Amino acid sequence: MNTIQRRFSALETTDFVNVSFFTLLALAMIGCARAIPLWWMYVLFDIAVIIAIFVLAIKASTRGHRWRLVHGFYMMLCIPIAFSQAYHLVPALNPNDIDQVLIGIDRAVFGVNPTQWLFRFSHPVLTEILQLCYATFYFLPLVLAVDLYRKKRMHAFRTVFLVTTLGFYLSYFGYAAFPAIGPRFTLHEFQNTETELPGVLLTTALRIYTNTGESIPPGTVHPERTVQRDAFPSGHTQMTLLVMFLAFRYRARTRWWLWIVGSLLLVATVYLRYHYVVDLAAGTVFAIATYPLALALDRRFKKWKAQGTQDEADEIDAGA
């Protein structure tokens, strides 16, 4: 087993994906140093994350159940960390938003702006339901993973997190290649959202939660300038479709709940003005590509590790 294979022997495929992506983040930060204040702090933080992944993987392979539990779910922390860094990297890598192109595609296909057309069907109760479903986005993969973990279906559990992690990171590449802010800023007046799409009880709080997560907390003066460039492809569509597919692929007990909430979430992306319809189409393409790519990566990584183990065994036999 060579030195590189020995270092990676304790890692699962999802660990490898995380290590690879945070390495790319660190390199991108170095490359964009002139455009990003305190870039070196992000680089040091990414290095710390990479080291922590190695340590956690080693502990999980040699220690008890608690370490394996933490190792099983830790990647849910990596995703928002990577997303927060994408906020700085996307405009540094590509400062040109493509919203007008996306608007043009929607108009060419539908003859109207879908978010404006849907406004005629708006109702506070419908808005409340869809905003609730939209807010569940980040938790849908977690619900599925917990379901599978409790049933001790560990292969399915690991596959869900591998597909989820890879899917999120692929969408971040999409954001950098095609930055866009979405129709709530370009086709509508963002400050009028509350009056035009009021909810019933929780809508306002959930909007603040969502907006703050996208770097536009209450009181932001020019939200269109500071919001995350994450409209294209629709990560909400990509990840929700993957969760819905995996829930039925593994016959999870929560599959019907995930399908109902997921279907409403897809409607919410356009109704609530977060996405153009073309964003959803791109998100669907990304979802279709993510699953087989994740499985192929898993096979290649496991084969590479197994080859290293076999080489080490051959060396021991030769020495004996």
N, C-alpha and C positions, 0 to 999 in steps of 0.2 A: 504494500500500500504506500503510495507516494505521500509526500508531506501534505499536499493540498487535500487529497482524499482523507487523510487521517484527521485533519482539522474539521472536515465536514461530516465525518462518520456519524456523529450524534444527531445531526440535523434531520428533521422531516422535510418534505418537499416545500411545505408552506414556510418553514424557517428559511429555506434557501431563497424563496421568492422575496421574503421580507429583507433578508440580508442584501440580496442583489438590488432591490429597489432603493433601500436606504444608502447603499453605496452610490447609486446613480444620483440620488438627491444631493449627497455630499459633493460629488464631482460637478453637478450642475450649479451648486452654490458657489463653488470655486470659480467656475467659468463665468458666472454672472456677478462676481464680487463688486464690480464697479457700480452696478445698478441696485444692489441690495445692502443697505446699512447693516452692520453687525453680522455679515454673512458668516464670519468665522465661528460665531456662537452656534449657528445652525450646523455647521460642519462638525464641531465638537460634540454637539448633541446627537447627531446621526451616528458618529463613531461610538458614542456611549450606548445607543440603542443596539447597534450591531454586536457589541461586546455582551450586552445583557441577553441578547437572543442566544448566543453561543453558550453562555453560562447556564441559562435556563434550560436549554436543550440537554446539556450534559447532566444537570441535576435531575431532570425528568427521567433520564435513561438509567440513572444509578441510585436514585433515592425513592421515597415513598409516593403514596397516592396524592398527597397534597401538591407536590411538585408537578406531577403529571396533570393534575387539574388546572393549575396555573398555566402550565405550558399549553394546555389544550385551548385556553380561551384568551391568552395574552394578545393575540393578533387583533382583537377588537380595539385595543389601545393604539396599535400601530397605524390603523387606517385614519383616524382623525388627526394624528400627529403628521402623517404624510400630507393630508388634505390642507392643513394649516400652512405647510411649507409651499405647497403648490400655489397658494395665494400670492406669494412673493415671486415665485419662479415663472408663472405663466406670463404676466406682463413683461417680465425681463427678457424672456425668450421670444415672445411674439406680442408686440404691443398693438397689433391691428385687429380689432374686433370685426367679426364677419356677420353681424346681425342683419344688415341690409341684404346680404346674399340669402340668408335663411328666410327672411320675410318674403323675398322674391320667389323662392321655391314654393313656399306655402301658398302664395297667391296664384302661382302658375298651376298648381295642382288643384286647389279648391275654388279658386275664383274669388275668395274672400280671405280676410285674416281670421283664422279659426277662433282665437281668443275673443275677438270682438263679436263674432257671430254667436258664440256660446253665451255671451252676456245676456241675451234675451231669455235664457232659461234659468238665470240665477235666482236663488231663493235662500234666505238665511239658514234654513234647516239643511238644505243641500250643501251650502257652503260649510256649515259646521261639520257635517259628516265627512266631507272630502278633505277638509283641513286636518281633522283627526287622523284620517287614513294617511295623509301625506306625512304627518309627523311620525308615523310608525316606521318610516323607511329604514332607518339605521338598525332598528330592533328586529326586523323580519328575519335576517339571517341568524340572529342570536336565538330567536324563538325556535327556529328549525334545528339549530345545533343543540340546544338544551334538550329538545324533544328526543333527538337521536342519542345523545349522551346518556340520558336517563334510562333508555332502553338498552344501553351498553352495545350499541351498534357503532363500534369505533371506526371501522373503515368508512362508513357513510359519514360519520361525524367529521373525520379528517378531510374527506373529499369536499364536504360543504365549505369548510373553512379555506381549503385550497382554492376552490372555484371563486369563493367570495373575495378572498384577498387579491387573487390575480385579476378578477373583474374590476375591482376598485382601481387598481393601479393602471390597468389598461385605459380606463376612462380618463385618468389624469393625463395620460399621453394625448388623448383626444382633446382635452381642454387646452393643452399647450399648442397643438397643431391648429385648432379651430376655436379660438377664444370668442365667447359671446356672453351677453348678459341677460338675454331673454326679453319677452314681450312686455313684462310689467314695467319696464323702463323705456322701451322703444315704441310700443304701440299704445301704451296707457300712461297715465300720470301716476307714478308710484305713490305719491302722497295722497292720492284719492282712493287707494285700495280699500281702506276701512269703510268709507262711505259708499263705495260702489259695490263692494262684496262683503257686506256685514255678516257676521255669524250670529250665534245665539248666546253662547256662554263662554267657550274656551278659545274661540277663533283668534281673538286679539292676542291672547297670551301665547298661543302656538305660533302665530306669525312673528311675534317678537323673538321667540326661541329660534325659529328658522332663520330670520334675518340676522340675528346676532351671530349664529353659526356661520353665516356667509359674510361676516365682517361689516355688517350695517346695523349696529345697535340703534336703539331709539335716539333721536337727536342728530343723526348723521346729516351733515349739511348737503353734501353732494353724493348721495348713495350710488348713483350710476357710475361714479368714478372709483369708488372703493369696494364695490361688491365683487365677490369671487367670479371669475370668468369660468363658469361651469355649466353652461346651458347645453353645449353641443360636444359630445353626444349626451343624451339624457341618461345620467348614471342611475337615476331613479328607475327608469324603464329597464335598463340593462340588468341591474341587480334584482329588481322585483321579478322579472321574467325568469331569471336564473333560480331564485328561491322557489317560485311556483313550480318550475320544472323539477327541481331536486326534491321538493316535498312529495310529488307524485312518483318520481323515480324511485324513491326509497319508502314510499307508502307511509309517510309520517302521520302520526295521529292528528297533528295540527294542520294537515294539508288543506282541508276544506276551508278552515278559517283563514289560512294564508292566501288561498285563492280568492276568497271574497274580498278581503282587505286589499290584496294586491291588485285586483281588477279595479277597485274604486280608486286606488292610488294612481293608477295609470290615467284614469279620467281626470283626476285632480291636477296632474301636471300641466294640462292645458287649460282646464276650467279656472284654475287659480292663477293662471298667467305666468307660471314659472318657465314654461317651455313652449317652443314652436312645435308643430306636429312633426316637422322634419327631424327635430331632435329625437323624438320617440322612434322614428324609423332608424336613425343611426344607432340609438341605444339597442334596438332589436338586433341589428347586424352585429354589434359588439357582443351581445349576449350569445348569439349563435356561434360566434368565433371563440368565445371564452371557454366554454365547456370542453370541446375536443382539444383545445390548446392546453388546458390544465391537465387533462388525462395524459396527453403525450409528454408533457413536461414531467409528470409524476413517474411515468415509465422510464424515461431517460435518466432521471436523477437516481432512481432506485437501482437501475442497471449499472450506472456508474459507480455507486457505492458498493454494490455486490461484487463488481469486478475488482475493486480495491481490496475487498475482504478476501477474495479468492487469491489475488496476487500475494497478499500477506501470508495466507496459509501455505502457498507454494514455497515462499521464501523460508518459512519455518521448517517445512518438510525437507527442503534442500539443505538447510543448516544441520538438521538432525542426521 
